[in-house]
Amino acid sequence: MTVNDLLTASLRRIGVVAQGVTPQAETIQQALTAFNAYVDALGADRLTMYGETRTTWTITSGVRDYAVGAGQVVDRVRPVFIEQLGGVSPIRYINTSQPTPQEVPLTLLNDQQWRAIGQKTLQGVLPTCAYYQPTYPTGTISLWQVPTSSSLQGVLYAPTAMTEFALSDTLSLPPGYRRFLLTNTALELCPEFDRKPPEGLVEQARQAKADVERANIRLLDMAVDPMWTLNGAGIYNIWSDTSTR
């Protein structure tokens, strides 16, 4: 299905275009503008993002900050969300000089922790922490300590949102997205073309979006705060109400 097909079907769904009639160029362009505005809004909805992208970049000795965005040092769509899931850091580095290079996680700092660092230009052979600033139009990854090694590669894991489309683009998405986009686009176009939503459309759009969001939920291992374990160490056993080392 192309974007043109999707918009034509959505326009027919709300009665703007009759069955078998091709929308006028002005109509389809107006629909495309509204559709891309909706796609842009979905970029702030984490549960509509179905995948996570692994992106690597070259860490330059003595450089702290790296721009994240299309065509930037970290070359990918600027992420809105960078998540530390289950205590696993999404920003890492690889020391390529090692015989068996492996990803080393960096402690992901929040705004308060980054602000608390007094000497942000402190250098070290290897970084220990990372901080992501959702600056615009490109995001920024800052490494601390600023690495001086010349054999490092950065790694970023982050979900990728849909980007704006052209009419000729082909939609190739996981199961559930065709109904989700068709019904929700039709609903978005109703005020654009001064139409009332047809009977059942609101519920269908809600259900289609819920199906997609449910499919995008990923189960995580539950973490236990160290204060509940024996002397701050070990694993808490919920069945025996004890800690094991």
C-alpha positions, 0 to 999 in steps of 0.5 A: 500500500502506498501513502496515496492509497492509504489517504484515498481509502481514508478519504473514502471512509469519511465520505470526502471521495466517492467509491471509484473516484480519484481525489483531486490533487489539492484534496490529496495534498491537504490530506497528506499534510494532515497525515504527516502532522499525525505521523509527527505526533506519533513520534512522541508516543513510545508505544507506537514504535515497533523496533529499536535500532543499534547505531555505532559511531567513531569516538574521537580522542578528546571529544566530549559531545556528539550530535545525533541525527540524520547525517550527523556523527551518530547517523540516525533519526534523532531519538525522542526516547533513550531508555535504560531498561532493567538497568541495562544502559542504551549507550555503550562503547567498544574498545577495538584494540582488544583481542575480543572487543565487547560492548561496555555499558556506560552509566546513563546520567539524568539531568540532575546527575549531569548538572552535579558534575563540576568538571565536565571536561575531565579526561580519562582513557575510557569514559564511564558515563554518558548523558543524552540531551534531547536538543533540537534539531539534533540530539547530543550525547556527552561522554564523561570522563572525556575519553583520550583513547583513539580506539573506541567506537560508540554504540547507541540503542534507541527506538525509531519513530516513523518519519514524514512520507511522500505520496509515492512512498510504500508503507511496509510495516508490521502486522496491525499498522495498516488498520491502525494508520487507515482508521486513525488517519480517517479520524484525523481527516474528519475535522480537516474536511469538516466531516463527522466520524462515521459510525464505529470509526472512533472505536475501530481507531481506538482498538487498532491503536491499542492492538499496535501498542500492546504488540510493542510492549516488551517484558522486562526482568523485575529489578530488586532494590539492594536494600531488600537483599542481604547486606545490600548484596544477593538476590531476593527470593520471593518464595522463601522471603530470604536473600541468596548470594 
